[in-house]
Amino acid sequence: MKFKVNRNHFFNGLACVTNIVGSRVTMPILQNVLIEAEGETVTLTTTVIDITVSCKVKAVVATPGRITLPVKRLATIVRALPSADVTLELAGKERVKLSSGTATFQIGGLGAEQFPPIAGLDGKDGAVLDQEALGSILRKVSYAQSTDENRYILNGVFFEFEADKLNVVATDGRRLAKSELARAGGAASAGIILPARTIAELNRLLKSGKVTFSHNERQVAFEIQVGDNDEGFVDRVLLLSRVVEGNYPNYRQVIPKDTGFKVRLEREKFLDSVGRAALMTDDRSNTVHISVSKARQTLEVSAKSAAGEATEPLAVRYEGADVAIAFNPTYLIEPLKAVTEDEIDLEVKSDTDAGVLRGIKEPFLCVVMPQRVTA
């Protein structure tokens, strides 16, 4: 195997596939990148069994071949090389010579035959989506995933397919976030659960352009278009992932049908007020209080703990009954940060019913369970 590749293109390709590789792996081969040189491209692939990331980089291939090398060490070396061109060639059965300018490295690897086989995806229900739009709705819900290993069904994001849209949902049992994305065509289906690690990797890889999505009962595939190829990628980055096995709970039962009274808020002002009140919470009293008054036309954000207390009124237009409710401040801050609208609706009914943050122009909602406040 021997090929020449642009250093920046090579590093960008390695950067795309490096992130999923951790230091704690059961097999040394899982710390390596599979390098396959053929035709006019070099294919770079990493896997942690459940997730695989692959991309193709433009190269001048003199001799085709395959080998695996430690991906993080290789990426660090390539980034530091002095010349724009990099030549990589076999220098032994499991060793390569890497040269750039006057710098030369000998790097030990493992044979490509040790790399886990990558199963192809005989997908169904394919859809072409906008990367920015998909990334946006993932950010609007992914914070609500559960981190409790005993509730593995909730350790991910639920993709529910309807004929004309994709519903994306996450919940940890204390809050539920939902957003949606229009799509053309496609059949309705029961949906799939994507693991939290896959969602994190998607959030990192999605930029601009199109992404083609397909799935079957066990696997999903995202073919992510890479701009105008100015980074040296041939056409795409491919992300393959297993899905979480099991049935997602009926999230529609959690969304209140009668949410009571609605107050429209300037999102950033409300976010800042909740953030300031949260400064006066502690582990024993991690609660902010929201009080809405029709007579005063105010929404008051307050918090009280052993450290002290904070109070801040916001002017609002409100025609409902006076209501007071308490929330974990994080459960308000995270969705308020995730959405981009200037205004957002807060819907509340009583101090024991769930509150709802709802988008006005964006198809988004977040159901938040209230905190129980003891006298």
C-alpha positions as CSV (number, residue, x, y, z in Angstrom):
1,M,0.0,0.0,0.0
2,K,1.2,3.5,-0.9
3,F,-0.6,6.7,-1.4
4,K,-0.1,10.5,-1.3
5,V,-2.7,12.8,0.3
6,N,-3.1,16.4,1.3
7,R,-2.2,16.8,5.0
8,N,-5.3,18.9,5.8
9,H,-7.6,16.6,3.9
10,F,-6.1,13.6,5.7
11,F,-6.4,15.3,9.1
12,N,-10.0,16.4,8.5
13,G,-10.9,12.9,7.6
14,L,-9.3,11.5,10.7
15,A,-11.0,14.2,12.8
16,C,-14.4,12.9,11.5
17,V,-13.8,9.4,12.6
18,T,-11.7,9.8,15.8
19,N,-14.4,11.0,18.2
20,I,-16.2,7.7,18.8
21,V,-13.0,6.0,19.8
22,G,-12.4,5.9,23.6
23,S,-9.5,4.9,25.7
24,R,-11.3,2.2,27.5
25,V,-11.9,-0.6,25.0
26,T,-11.9,-4.3,25.3
27,M,-10.0,-4.9,22.1
28,P,-6.9,-2.9,21.0
29,I,-8.2,-3.0,17.4
30,L,-11.1,-0.7,18.4
31,Q,-8.5,2.1,19.0
32,N,-7.4,1.9,15.4
33,V,-8.6,3.4,12.2
34,L,-9.0,1.1,9.2
35,I,-7.2,2.7,6.2
36,E,-8.2,1.3,2.8
37,A,-6.5,2.8,-0.3
38,E,-8.0,2.1,-3.7
39,G,-8.6,4.0,-6.9
40,E,-8.5,7.7,-6.2
41,T,-9.6,7.6,-2.6
42,V,-8.5,6.5,0.9
43,T,-11.4,5.2,3.1
44,L,-11.1,5.8,6.9
45,T,-13.2,3.8,9.2
46,T,-13.5,3.5,13.0
47,T,-15.9,1.4,15.0
48,V,-17.0,0.7,18.6
49,I,-19.2,-2.1,17.4
50,D,-22.5,-0.3,18.1
51,I,-21.4,2.8,16.1
52,T,-19.3,3.0,13.0
53,V,-18.1,6.2,11.2
54,S,-16.5,6.2,7.8
55,C,-15.4,8.7,5.2
56,K,-13.5,8.9,2.0
57,V,-10.6,11.3,1.3
58,K,-9.2,12.2,-2.1
59,A,-5.7,10.7,-2.6
60,V,-3.2,9.6,-5.3
61,V,-3.0,5.8,-4.7
62,A,0.2,4.2,-6.1
63,T,-0.4,0.8,-4.6
64,P,-3.8,-0.2,-3.1
65,G,-3.9,-1.9,0.3
66,R,-5.4,-2.0,3.8
67,I,-4.0,-1.6,7.4
68,T,-5.2,-0.3,10.7
69,L,-3.3,2.3,12.8
70,P,-3.9,3.9,16.2
71,V,-6.2,6.7,15.2
72,K,-5.6,9.3,17.9
73,R,-1.8,9.0,17.6
74,L,-2.0,9.1,13.8
75,A,-4.3,12.2,13.9
76,T,-1.9,14.0,16.3
77,I,1.1,13.2,14.0
78,V,-0.7,14.3,10.8
79,R,-1.8,17.5,12.4
80,A,1.9,18.4,13.2
81,L,3.4,17.5,9.8
82,P,5.4,20.2,8.2
83,S,4.4,19.9,4.6
84,A,1.1,20.1,2.7
85,D,1.7,16.6,1.2
86,V,1.8,13.3,3.1
87,T,3.0,10.0,1.8
88,L,2.0,6.8,3.6
89,E,3.4,3.4,2.6
90,L,3.8,0.0,4.1
91,A,7.2,-0.6,5.7
92,G,6.5,-4.1,7.0
93,K,3.6,-6.4,7.6
94,E,2.0,-4.2,10.3
95,R,4.0,-1.0,10.1
96,V,3.9,2.1,7.9
97,K,6.2,4.8,6.9
98,L,4.7,8.3,7.0
99,S,6.7,11.1,5.4
100,S,6.0,14.8,4.9
101,G,8.8,17.3,3.9
102,T,11.8,16.3,5.9
103,A,9.8,14.5,8.7
104,T,9.5,10.7,8.7
105,F,7.6,8.5,11.1
106,Q,7.5,4.7,11.5
107,I,4.1,3.7,13.0
108,G,3.1,0.3,14.1
109,G,-0.4,-1.0,13.5
110,L,-2.5,-4.1,13.3
111,G,-3.6,-6.1,10.3
112,A,-6.8,-5.1,8.6
113,E,-8.1,-8.7,8.9
114,Q,-8.5,-8.1,12.7
115,F,-10.8,-5.1,12.2
116,P,-14.5,-6.0,13.0
117,P,-16.6,-6.6,9.9
118,I,-18.9,-3.8,9.1
119,A,-22.4,-5.0,8.2
120,G,-24.1,-3.3,5.4
121,L,-27.6,-1.7,5.9
122,D,-30.4,-3.0,3.8
123,G,-32.4,0.1,4.8
124,K,-35.9,1.2,4.4
125,D,-37.9,4.4,4.7
126,G,-35.1,6.5,3.4
127,A,-35.4,10.2,3.6
128,V,-33.3,13.2,2.5
129,L,-33.2,15.8,5.3
130,D,-31.5,19.2,5.8
131,Q,-28.5,18.9,8.1
132,E,-29.0,22.2,9.8
133,A,-32.7,21.4,10.4
134,L,-32.0,17.9,11.8
135,G,-29.2,19.2,14.0
136,S,-31.5,21.9,15.3
137,I,-34.3,19.6,16.3
138,L,-31.8,17.2,18.0
139,R,-30.5,20.0,20.1
140,K,-34.0,20.9,21.1
141,V,-34.7,17.5,22.6
142,S,-31.4,15.6,23.3
143,Y,-30.8,17.2,26.8
144,A,-34.0,15.5,28.0
145,Q,-32.6,11.9,27.5
146,S,-32.3,9.8,30.6
147,T,-28.9,8.9,32.0
148,D,-30.2,6.2,34.3
149,E,-28.8,2.9,33.0
150,N,-31.8,1.1,34.6
151,R,-34.1,2.9,32.2
152,Y,-32.2,2.0,29.0
153,I,-35.3,2.6,26.8
154,L,-35.1,6.3,27.7
155,N,-31.3,6.5,27.2
156,G,-31.7,7.9,23.7
157,V,-33.9,9.9,21.3
158,F,-37.0,8.5,19.8
159,F,-37.5,8.9,16.0
160,E,-41.2,8.5,15.0
161,F,-42.0,8.5,11.4
162,E,-45.3,9.9,10.0
163,A,-46.1,10.2,6.3
164,D,-45.2,13.9,6.2
165,K,-43.0,14.5,9.2
166,L,-40.5,13.2,11.6
167,N,-41.2,13.5,15.3
168,V,-38.2,13.5,17.6
169,V,-38.8,12.9,21.3
170,A,-36.6,12.5,24.5
171,T,-37.6,12.1,28.1
172,D,-36.1,11.1,31.4
173,G,-39.4,10.8,33.3
174,R,-39.2,14.3,34.8
175,R,-39.4,16.3,31.6
176,L,-40.2,15.5,28.0
177,A,-39.0,17.4,24.9
178,K,-40.5,17.1,21.4
179,S,-39.8,18.7,18.1
180,E,-40.6,17.8,14.5
181,L,-39.3,18.1,11.0
182,A,-41.3,18.0,7.8
183,R,-40.3,15.4,5.2
184,A,-41.6,14.5,1.8
185,G,-43.0,11.1,1.3
186,G,-42.1,8.1,3.3
187,A,-44.3,5.6,5.1
188,A,-45.5,5.9,8.7
189,S,-43.8,3.4,11.1
190,A,-43.5,2.6,14.7
191,G,-40.2,4.4,15.0
192,I,-36.8,3.7,16.4
193,I,-34.7,4.8,19.4
194,L,-31.2,6.2,18.7
195,P,-28.6,5.8,21.5
196,A,-27.4,8.9,23.3
197,R,-23.9,8.4,21.9
198,T,-25.2,8.3,18.3
199,I,-27.1,11.5,18.9
200,A,-23.9,13.2,20.3
201,E,-22.0,12.1,17.2
202,L,-24.7,13.3,14.9
203,N,-24.7,16.7,16.6
204,R,-21.0,16.9,16.0
205,L,-21.0,15.9,12.4
206,L,-24.1,17.7,11.1
207,K,-23.2,21.0,9.5
208,S,-24.8,22.2,6.2
209,G,-26.1,20.4,3.1
210,K,-28.2,17.2,3.0
211,V,-28.2,14.1,5.0
212,T,-29.8,10.8,3.8
213,F,-31.3,8.7,6.5
214,S,-32.4,5.1,6.3
215,H,-33.0,2.3,8.8
216,N,-34.2,-1.1,9.5
217,E,-35.2,-2.8,12.7
218,R,-31.7,-3.0,14.1
219,Q,-29.6,-0.3,12.4
220,V,-29.7,3.2,11.2
221,A,-27.5,4.9,8.6
222,F,-26.8,8.6,8.0
223,E,-25.0,9.6,4.8
224,I,-23.9,13.1,5.6
225,Q,-23.0,15.3,2.7
226,V,-19.8,17.3,3.2
227,G,-20.3,20.8,1.9
228,D,-18.7,21.4,-1.5
229,N,-15.9,19.0,-0.9
230,D,-13.4,21.8,-0.2
231,E,-12.2,19.7,2.7
232,G,-11.1,16.9,0.4
233,F,-13.9,14.5,1.1
234,V,-15.2,12.6,-1.9
235,D,-18.9,12.9,-1.1
236,R,-20.0,12.0,2.4
237,V,-19.4,10.9,5.9
238,L,-21.3,7.7,6.8
239,L,-22.5,7.0,10.3
240,L,-23.9,3.6,11.1
241,S,-25.5,2.8,14.4
242,R,-27.4,0.1,16.2
243,V,-30.8,1.1,17.6
244,V,-31.9,0.7,21.2
245,E,-34.1,-2.5,21.3
246,G,-37.5,-2.1,22.9
247,N,-40.7,-0.1,22.7
248,Y,-40.6,3.6,23.5
249,P,-43.4,4.6,26.0
250,N,-46.5,6.4,24.6
251,Y,-45.2,9.9,25.0
252,R,-48.5,11.5,23.9
253,Q,-50.0,10.5,27.2
254,V,-47.5,12.7,29.0
255,I,-48.4,15.9,27.0
256,P,-51.2,17.7,28.8
257,K,-54.3,18.2,26.8
258,D,-55.5,21.0,29.0
259,T,-52.5,23.1,30.0
260,G,-54.5,25.9,31.7
261,F,-53.2,29.4,31.4
262,K,-50.7,30.8,28.9
263,V,-48.2,33.5,29.4
264,R,-46.0,34.7,26.5
265,L,-42.4,35.6,27.5
266,E,-39.3,37.0,26.0
267,R,-37.2,33.9,25.9
268,E,-33.8,35.4,26.7
269,K,-35.1,37.6,29.5
270,F,-36.9,34.6,31.1
271,L,-33.8,32.5,30.6
272,D,-31.6,35.1,32.3
273,S,-34.0,35.5,35.2
274,V,-34.2,31.8,35.8
275,G,-30.4,31.6,35.6
276,R,-29.9,34.4,38.2
277,A,-32.5,32.8,40.5
278,A,-30.7,29.5,40.2
279,L,-27.6,31.1,41.7
280,M,-29.4,31.1,45.1
281,T,-30.4,27.4,45.0
282,D,-28.4,24.6,46.6
283,D,-28.5,20.8,46.8
284,R,-31.3,20.8,49.4
285,S,-33.4,23.4,47.7
286,N,-32.7,23.1,44.0
287,T,-36.0,24.9,43.1
288,V,-37.1,28.1,41.4
289,H,-40.6,29.5,42.0
290,I,-42.7,31.0,39.2
291,S,-45.6,33.2,40.2
292,V,-48.0,34.8,37.7
293,S,-50.3,37.7,38.7
294,K,-53.1,39.0,36.6
295,A,-53.6,42.1,38.8
296,R,-49.9,43.1,38.6
297,Q,-49.3,41.8,35.1
298,T,-46.1,40.2,36.2
299,L,-44.4,36.9,36.3
300,E,-42.0,36.7,39.2
301,V,-39.0,34.3,39.3
302,S,-37.7,33.6,42.8
303,A,-35.5,31.2,44.7
304,K,-34.7,30.7,48.4
305,S,-32.2,28.6,50.2
306,A,-29.9,28.6,53.2
307,A,-27.6,30.9,51.3
308,G,-30.2,33.6,50.7
309,E,-32.9,34.5,48.3
310,A,-33.5,36.1,44.9
311,T,-36.6,37.7,43.4
312,E,-37.1,39.2,39.9
313,P,-40.4,40.3,38.3
314,L,-40.9,40.3,34.6
315,A,-43.7,42.4,32.9
316,V,-46.1,40.2,31.0
317,R,-49.6,40.3,29.5
318,Y,-51.7,37.8,31.3
319,E,-55.4,37.2,31.6
320,G,-55.5,33.9,33.5
321,A,-55.9,33.1,37.2
322,D,-53.1,33.7,39.6
323,V,-50.9,30.7,39.8
324,A,-47.6,29.7,41.5
325,I,-45.5,26.7,40.6
326,A,-41.9,25.4,41.3
327,F,-39.4,23.8,38.9
328,N,-35.9,22.4,38.9
329,P,-34.1,25.4,37.2
330,T,-32.1,23.1,34.9
331,Y,-35.3,21.8,33.4
332,L,-36.2,25.3,32.3
333,I,-32.7,26.5,31.4
334,E,-31.9,23.7,29.0
335,P,-34.9,24.0,26.7
336,L,-34.8,27.8,26.8
337,K,-31.2,27.6,25.6
338,A,-32.0,25.0,22.9
339,V,-34.7,27.0,21.1
340,T,-34.0,30.1,19.0
341,E,-37.3,31.9,19.0
342,D,-37.4,35.4,20.5
343,E,-40.6,34.6,22.4
344,I,-42.0,31.4,23.9
345,D,-45.2,30.4,25.7
346,L,-45.2,29.1,29.2
347,E,-48.4,27.1,30.0
348,V,-49.3,26.4,33.6
349,K,-52.5,25.1,35.3
350,S,-51.7,24.6,39.0
351,D,-48.7,23.9,41.3
352,T,-49.2,20.1,40.9
353,D,-49.8,19.9,37.1
354,A,-47.0,19.8,34.6
355,G,-45.9,23.0,32.9
356,V,-45.3,23.3,29.2
357,L,-42.8,25.5,27.3
358,R,-44.1,25.7,23.8
359,G,-42.6,27.3,20.6
360,I,-44.7,29.9,18.8
361,K,-43.3,29.5,15.3
362,E,-41.2,26.4,15.8
363,P,-42.9,23.0,16.3
364,F,-41.4,22.5,19.8
365,L,-42.6,21.8,23.3
366,C,-41.1,20.7,26.6
367,V,-43.2,19.3,29.4
368,V,-41.7,19.8,32.8
369,M,-43.0,18.2,36.0
370,P,-43.3,20.6,38.9
371,Q,-41.2,20.3,42.1
372,R,-43.1,19.5,45.3
373,V,-42.5,22.3,47.8
374,T,-42.8,21.6,51.5
375,A,-43.8,24.3,53.9
